[in-house]
Amino acid sequence: LTEGVETQEQADILISYGCEVAQGFYYSRPIPIDEFEAYTREHYVVVVDVIQFSFEKNLLSDKNGQYYNWKYGNIFYLKAGSGSPVLLIHDTDAAASSIEWNKIISRLAKNHTVYAIDLLGCGRSGKPALEYTNYLYTQMILSFMKDVIQDKTIVVASNISASLVIMA
């Protein structure tokens, strides 16, 4: 699942990597809701329920992951490879999870120990009744690095999560 596709070249690359669902300005600029149904019929667009898609593809399985028991909830993470550590942090939108990184984890794992986490409240991590703030996520990332990774780490963050890394 990819968001933000703006060119044919980007669409082609994503398809070559096995991306099955995409959205972005390449396909359509925002349109009023009353035009949406006609547009989808005319362009043979399939509207995908992201949550249902995730369950059908079994994307939210935790069989290959582990949990870090953090003070505010369990943090799901995947770990692969060996070498200098790389921590992958997904975007902060409501449907985000470490699944964003599935297509590149194996490539990075050839030379690194890769950790891909689900932020608290997202994906397979706990969803406690808390106020989810940048400060909370910054503390979570620092605790994860200190308690689990225990080494200097390259951190790669998607979209707004980059601000969390800067704060950390």
C-alpha positions as CSV (number, residue, x, y, z in Angstrom):
1,L,0.0,0.0,0.0
2,T,1.5,3.3,-1.1
3,E,0.4,6.9,-0.8
4,G,1.7,9.9,-2.7
5,V,2.2,8.5,-6.2
6,E,2.7,11.5,-8.5
7,T,4.3,10.2,-11.7
8,Q,4.1,7.2,-14.1
9,E,7.7,6.4,-13.2
10,Q,6.9,6.1,-9.5
11,A,3.8,3.9,-10.3
12,D,6.0,1.6,-12.5
13,I,8.7,1.3,-9.8
14,L,6.1,0.5,-7.1
15,I,4.4,-2.1,-9.3
16,S,7.9,-3.7,-10.0
17,Y,8.3,-4.0,-6.2
18,G,5.0,-5.8,-5.9
19,C,2.9,-2.9,-4.5
20,E,-0.8,-3.8,-5.1
21,V,-2.5,-0.7,-3.9
22,A,-1.6,3.0,-4.5
23,Q,-3.0,6.4,-4.4
24,G,-1.9,9.9,-5.2
25,F,-2.1,12.9,-7.6
26,Y,-0.9,10.7,-10.5
27,Y,-4.3,9.0,-10.3
28,S,-6.5,12.0,-9.3
29,R,-6.4,15.3,-7.6
30,P,-8.9,15.6,-4.7
31,I,-12.5,15.7,-6.0
32,P,-15.8,16.5,-4.3
33,I,-17.6,13.4,-2.9
34,D,-20.5,13.9,-5.4
35,E,-18.1,13.4,-8.3
36,F,-16.3,10.4,-6.7
37,E,-18.7,7.6,-7.6
38,A,-18.8,8.7,-11.3
39,Y,-15.0,9.0,-11.4
40,T,-14.5,5.5,-10.0
41,R,-16.9,4.0,-12.6
42,E,-15.4,5.9,-15.5
43,H,-11.8,5.1,-14.6
44,Y,-12.4,1.5,-13.3
45,V,-11.0,2.5,-9.9
46,V,-11.3,0.0,-7.1
47,V,-11.9,1.5,-3.7
48,V,-9.9,-0.4,-1.1
49,D,-10.7,-0.7,2.6
50,V,-7.1,-0.6,4.0
51,I,-8.0,-2.5,7.2
52,Q,-9.9,-5.2,5.3
53,F,-7.0,-5.4,2.8
54,S,-4.5,-5.9,5.6
55,F,-6.5,-8.7,7.1
56,E,-7.1,-10.5,3.8
57,K,-3.4,-10.4,3.0
58,N,-2.5,-11.4,6.6
59,L,-0.3,-8.3,6.8
60,L,-0.9,-7.9,10.5
61,S,0.3,-11.3,11.6
62,D,2.7,-11.2,14.5
63,K,4.2,-14.7,13.9
64,N,7.6,-13.3,12.8
65,G,7.9,-10.5,15.3
66,Q,8.6,-9.9,18.9
67,Y,7.2,-7.6,21.6
68,Y,9.1,-5.1,23.7
69,N,7.4,-4.6,27.1
70,W,7.5,-0.8,27.4
71,K,6.1,1.0,30.4
72,Y,3.0,2.2,28.5
73,G,2.3,-0.8,26.4
74,N,3.8,-3.6,24.3
75,I,5.7,-2.5,21.3
76,F,5.7,-4.9,18.3
77,Y,8.8,-5.1,16.2
78,L,10.4,-7.2,13.5
79,K,14.1,-8.0,13.6
80,A,16.1,-9.3,10.7
81,G,19.8,-9.7,9.5
82,S,23.0,-8.9,11.2
83,G,25.5,-6.0,11.2
84,S,25.2,-2.4,12.2
85,P,21.7,-1.6,13.5
86,V,19.0,0.2,11.4
87,L,15.7,1.2,13.0
88,L,12.7,1.8,10.7
89,I,9.9,3.9,12.0
90,H,6.6,4.1,10.0
91,D,4.4,7.2,9.5
92,T,2.0,8.3,12.2
93,D,-1.3,8.1,10.3
94,A,-4.2,6.0,11.8
95,A,-3.6,3.0,9.6
96,A,0.3,3.0,9.7
97,S,2.5,0.2,10.8
98,S,5.9,-1.4,10.1
99,I,4.3,-3.0,7.1
100,E,5.4,0.1,5.2
101,W,8.9,-1.3,5.3
102,N,8.2,-5.0,4.2
103,K,9.6,-4.6,0.7
104,I,13.0,-3.3,1.9
105,I,13.7,-5.1,5.1
106,S,15.3,-8.1,3.4
107,R,17.5,-5.9,1.3
108,L,18.7,-3.9,4.3
109,A,19.1,-7.1,6.4
110,K,21.9,-8.3,4.0
111,N,24.3,-5.8,5.7
112,H,22.5,-4.7,8.9
113,T,20.4,-5.8,11.8
114,V,17.1,-4.3,10.9
115,Y,14.4,-3.4,13.5
116,A,11.0,-2.3,12.2
117,I,8.7,-1.2,15.0
118,D,5.0,-0.5,15.2
119,L,4.6,2.7,17.2
120,L,2.3,2.5,20.3
121,G,-1.3,2.7,19.1
122,C,-0.5,1.4,15.6
123,G,-0.3,-1.9,13.9
124,R,0.3,-4.8,16.2
125,S,1.5,-2.7,19.2
126,G,-0.6,-2.1,22.2
127,K,-3.3,0.5,22.1
128,P,-3.7,1.9,25.6
129,A,-6.0,4.7,26.4
130,L,-3.4,7.4,26.3
131,E,-2.9,10.8,24.7
132,Y,-0.5,10.0,21.8
133,T,2.0,12.9,21.7
134,N,5.3,13.5,20.0
135,Y,6.9,13.4,23.4
136,L,5.4,10.0,24.1
137,Y,6.7,8.6,20.8
138,T,10.1,10.2,21.3
139,Q,10.4,8.5,24.7
140,M,9.3,5.2,23.2
141,I,11.9,5.4,20.5
142,L,14.7,6.3,22.9
143,S,13.7,3.5,25.3
144,F,13.5,0.9,22.5
145,M,17.0,1.9,21.3
146,K,18.4,1.8,24.8
147,D,16.7,-1.4,26.0
148,V,16.5,-3.5,22.8
149,I,19.0,-2.3,20.3
150,Q,21.7,-1.2,22.8
151,D,24.0,0.3,20.2
152,K,24.4,3.4,18.0
153,T,21.7,3.2,15.4
154,I,20.9,4.5,11.9
155,V,17.2,5.6,12.1
156,V,15.0,5.8,9.0
157,A,11.6,7.5,9.5
158,S,8.7,7.9,7.2
159,N,6.9,11.3,6.7
160,I,5.9,13.0,10.0
161,S,7.8,10.4,12.1
162,A,11.0,12.1,11.0
163,S,10.2,14.9,13.5
164,L,10.1,12.3,16.3
165,V,13.6,11.1,15.4
166,I,14.9,14.7,15.3
167,M,13.4,15.2,18.8
168,A,15.0,12.0,20.1
